[in-house]
């Protein structure tokens, strides 16, 4: 159930199928080790908040009706290119062998879901509060769903929530089908199709749907389970404060220069510098014992790490996690440059042989990630990327005013990265911490000195 259901009115829903049927969609769409490992994780839930054009505030609903019509039509065309998103998961059991085959069936599905909702609140009610309002979780379908639920739920669900003076487009996609790179690839191409207003549009970045498997394996990979209960677990987040912090391009550049100067190098990136700052500050406000070993976990894109590299247009999961490790004493007694170098080393050591070795080990002994067990509660997890084109999706309403996420993947210490709305290298972080830790973080001088007012 979505939180605060009494505050949101669901007006209609329907299913959208591809505008035409690609021949290849008639074949099973097999999942790779990277995809299958995600079956117990949540859907990816991200959304963009737009201002209604002034004329739409008193037009009797004409604008929103026209917007919904165009969104549905452009979505149907986008699904021709991204046809797996219109399918459903299917499983073939091999009980005599103690295994099962999970894949995407694109032939027997009603399509992607499209929801229209309305809420009696304004744009400022969403963006202005210090904490992200709980009602925002109701702007997304698939609340608390895990990816395995894609057997009965759509793999893609769009919810358009009309505010008094704005429109929120929330997109929920099954994380066994996409990672962050593919998620925003789809979103960008859908926006491109919407703007083109052409049924026969050719998109600038067609997805590469051919699956990647390690040599000698695939495309059919069986899981060593006979029932979902053996590998699927549900996750309920603890009480958390969820806030957005803004870092201007000048602040990020200064932090990068500081980290490189402190470590006497020029190799530390802006993202590594900011991640190191967050790692240090969250660790400090948690008040952990000095000898406690803690980590900073970062999601990393494998595409460019492989030799030869996979295209950025590769559609599916191609991610891994890397980690910088230190004791609390080491992290807090050294400077940002020292911490950033730990993260830099983790990044540069994630090479082709490491990626391939990890996949081969999974094939030999498959495992499914579980949210509750995947992340060390004493560590910090940095996810998503400020490099994704999130503000380039306009849908006839100009640039979005802000980005917000749903319930998915929220736990103590998760940090989600977005580009700042003004661009230019600015970064916005969504941080989730228990309320007492968040209060302490907002009183931390090192952290707050680096933030800026958006």
N, C-alpha and C positions, 0 to 999 in steps of 0.2 A: 504494500500500500504506500502511496506517496504521502509524505508529511503534509499537514495543513490542507487536506483536500477540500475543507469548507471554504477556502479562500480562492479557489480556482474553479472555473466553470468549463467543463469539457463540452464543446459544441458539436463536433463531428469527428469521425475518423473514417478512413478508407484505405485501400491498398493500391499501390502503384506498381504496374508491371513495366518491363522495358518496352519502349515504343515499337521496337521490332525485335525479333528473336534471332540472336546470333547463332550460327550453326554450332559453334563450339560449346554453347550452353547446354546442349542436349547430352553432353558427356559428363560423367562425374568430375567434380572439381576436388582434387585430392589436397590434403593438408600436409604441410611439412612438419618436421620436428619443432621448429619455432612456433608454428600455429597450434599444434596439438598440446604443447606444454601450457597453453593459456586457457584450457577448457574450464578451469575452476576459478579463473579471474573474472572481474566485472567487465561489462561493456565499457567502451570509451564514451564518455559523456562530456561534450564541450558545446558551448553555444555562444552566439553573438547577439548583442543588444543594439538595436537601431532606433533612431528617432523617426517618428512618423513625419512625413512632409506636412508643413503647416496646413495646407489645403485639406489634408485627410482628417483633420480633427473634427470637421463639421460637414462631412460629405455624405452622411447617411450610410456609411459602410462601403461605399463604392471602391475606395482604395484597397481595403483589406480583401474584398471579394476578388478584385483584379489581381492582387498580389498572390493570393492562394491559387488562383487558376494558373498563373505563370509559373509559380513554384512547382506545382504538380506536373505541368507539361514539361518543363525543363528537367525535372527529376526523371521522368520517364525516358527522356533522351539520354541523360547521364547513365542510366542503368543499362543502356545498350552497350556502353563501353565498360561499365563496372558490373557486369551481369551477375557475378557471384553474390552481390549484396541483395539481389532479389530472391535468392534461394533460401533453403532451410538446411540445417544439419540433418544428417541421416546416419544411422548406425547399422552395420551388419554384424550380428553376434556369431562368434565361432566358439560356442560353449564347449564343444568336444576338445578344442585346442586351448581353452582358457584365455581367449583373446577377443577383440572386437575391432572393427574398422569404422572410423568416424570420417565422414566426408561431407561435401556440400552437394545437395541435390537441387539443381536449378530447374527441373522439369515439373515438379509437383509442389508448387508454392503459390500462394496468393500474391506474393511480391513484397515490396517494402511498405511499411506502414506510414501513414500521413495523418497527423492529428491537428485539429484546430481547437484552441482553448482561449479563454479570456480571463483576465484577472483585474480586479478593481484597484490598481496601484499604478504609480508613475515610474518613469525611468529613474528619477532621483531616489525613489524608495528602494530600488535595487542597488544603485551605485553608491549612494551616500552613506549608508550605515557603516560603522566601523567594522562590524562583523558581517560577513555575507549572510543575508536573511535566509532562514530555513526554507522559506517558500520557493526559493530558486531551485531546490531539488525537485519540486513539482513541475518544473519547466522541461523535464526530460522523461521520456518513456523508459521502460526497463529498469525501474528503480530496484536496486538490490539484486537484480538478475545476474547470474553467472553465465559465461559463454555457452556452457553445455545446454542451457535453456533454449538455445537457438534451434533445437529440435522442434519446439512448439511455438517459439516466439520469432518474430521477424529478425533477420540479421541486421537490418537497417531500419531505424524508426526516426522520422522527423516530426518534431512537435513545434508548431508555430503558435506562440502565446501572444495574444494581443493585449497590450497595456493601454492605459488611458492615452498616453502620448508616445508610445513606442511599440516595437515588435521584437520579440525574442525568438530566434530560430535555434532550437536545441536539436542536436544531432547525436543519436546514440547508435554506435556501430559495434558489432560483435568483435571482441579483441582477438578471437581465434582467426579472424579473417583479415584484420588490419592491425598495423602498429601506428604510431603517431605520424610517421612519414606518409603512409598510405591513407590515413584518415584525412589529413589536410590536403593531400593530392586529390582525393575525391571531392572534398568541399570546394577546392579551387576550381576544378573542372565543372562542377555543377554551376558555380557562379558564372564561369565563362560562358557556358551554354545559355544560362538565363539572360545574360547581357546580349548575346548574339541574336536571340529571337529568330532562330533558323532551325527548322526541323532536320536539315541535312548537315548540321554543323560538324566540322572536323575539329577536334580539340587539339590544343597546342602540345599537350603531354599525354598521349594515349598510355594507359596502364599496360605494363608487361605482365601478363597473366600466367605465363609459363612458370611452373614451380621450380624452385631450387632445392635439390637434394644432394647430399654428399655422394661422391663417387661410389657406385656399387649398391646404392640404396634408392628406394622410391621407384615409381610415385606412390606405391601402396604400402603404407606403414600401419601395422596392427599394434594396438595397445594391449598390454598383458592384463586385461581386466575383463570380467564377465558381467559386471553390473556397475552403473554410475556411482553407487554408494561407496565403491572401493576407491574412487579417485576424485569425487566432487565433494567440496565442503562449502558451507555458507559462512559469511563473515558479517558481523555486526560491529560497526565502529563504536568506540567509546565516545563519551561526550567531548567534543572538540570545539575550539574556537578557530574559525576559518577567516583569514584576513588577507588582503592584497597589499603589497608594499611595492612602491615605485622607485626605480633607480634611473636617473637621467643618464643620457649618453656621456655627459661630462663626469658624473659620479662614477660610472662604470670605467671610463678611461683612466680616471685618477686611481681607482682601485687596482686596475691592471698595471699601471706604472709603478705603484707602490709595491705590489707583489714582486714584480720583476727586479726592482731596485733592491728590495730586501734580500732576495735570493741570488742577486748578481747574475741575472740571465735575461734573455729577451724572448724566451720560449713559452712563457706562461700566458694563456689566453684570457680574454675578458671573462668568459664563462667559468673557467677554472678559478679565477681570482674571486669572483662573486660567490661561487659555491664554497670556497674555502672560508670566506667571511661568515657565511650562514652556518657552516659546520661548527666553527669556533663559537659563535654567539649562542646557538641553540644548546651546544654542549655546556657552555658556562651557566646558562640560566637553569639547566636541569640539576645542577649541584651534585654531580656524580662523584664517587670516590676517585682520588688522583690516580690510582693504579688500575682503574677500570679501562679495558680495551674497548674502543668505540670505532665506528667506521663512518665514512661518507660514501654512500652507494650512488652510482650514477648510471642512468640508462644510456646505452651507447648503440649507435646505428652500425650494424655489421656490413652494410652494403659497400662502403668505401674501404673496408678493412680486408675484404676478400681479394685474392689475386687469381684471375682478373676480377675487377670489382663488379658488383651488381649495379645496374642502373638505379638511380634515385626514383625512377618510375616503376621499379619492381613492386608489384602489388601483393601485399601479404606482410607477415611478420619477418623482420630481419633485425632483431634487437637482442641485446644481452645486457647484463649488469657488470660493472666493474666497481672496484672499491679501493679507497684510500683508508689505511688503518693506522691508528696511533693510540697511545694511552691518553687519558684526560690530561694528565700532567704534561706530557709532551706537547699536546695540541695547544694548551693554554699558556705554557711558558715560552713557546716559540711564537713567531709572528705569522701574519697572513701569508707571506711569501713561502715560508716553510710548509704550511698546510697546502698551499696551492701547488707546490712542487710534488707533494704526495699524489695529488689528483692528476697532475700532468704525467707523472710516471705511469700511473694506472692506464691512462689513455694511450700513450705511445707504445705500451707493451701489449696492447690488445691488437695483435696482428693476425694475418691469415692463418698461421698454424694454430694459434690459440682458438680462433673461431671454429676452424674445421675439427679440431680435437674435441671441443665441447659438443659439437653436433654428433660426432661419431660415438662419443661416450653415451649420449642420450639414446641413440639408436640401439646401442648394446644393452642399455638399462633405462627404458623410458620412465619418466616421472612427470607429474603434473604439478605446476606451481600452485601453492595455496597462499592466499593473502596473509593469513594469520601466522604462517610459519616461514614465509619467504624473507621478511624484513626484520632485522634485529631491532627491538623497540628502543634500544639505547643509541641507535645510529640515526643518521639523517639520510633520507632518500631524495635524490634530485631527479625529477622526471620531466618529460616533454622537452621542448627546445625553443629558444627565442628566434631561431632561424626559420621556423615554419611560417609560411605566408598566411597569417590568420586575419589580418586586417584588409587583405585584398579581395575579400568576398563582400560584394556590395548589394546585390539583389535589388537594384533600383532605388535604394534608400541612402546611397552614399556610404561613407565609411562608418563602420560600427563604432559605438560609443564605448564599448567594453566587452570583455570576455568573462564568462562565468562557467563553472563546471557543476556537475551533479554530485550525487552521493558516492559514486564509484571511486574505489581505491583511496579512501580517506582513512588515515591512521596517524598516530602520534609521530611527527617528524617528517611527513611527506611534504615536499616542496615542488610545486609545479611552475614551470617557467613559461612565460609568454613574452612576446616582443612588447615594448611600450607602445602605446597608441600613436605617439608622435614619431615613431621610427628613429632612424639615425643611430642605432645601437643602444637605445634605451631598453630596459628590461623591467618586466613586472613579475613579481613572485607571489604566488598564492601559497601561504604557509598554514599548516594545520598542526595545532598543539593543544594540549589540555589548557583550560582557561587560566590556571595559575602560572603555567609556563609562558603563555602568550603575554600576560601582564608583565612578567619579568623581562621578556624579550623587548617589549616596547619601552622598558626603562633602561635597556642596555645601551650605553653611550656609543660603543664602537659600531653597533648595528644601526642605530637611529641616525648617527652622523652621516652614514652613507646613503640613507634614503632621501627621497625628494618628494615634494608635493606634486602629484600629477595634474 
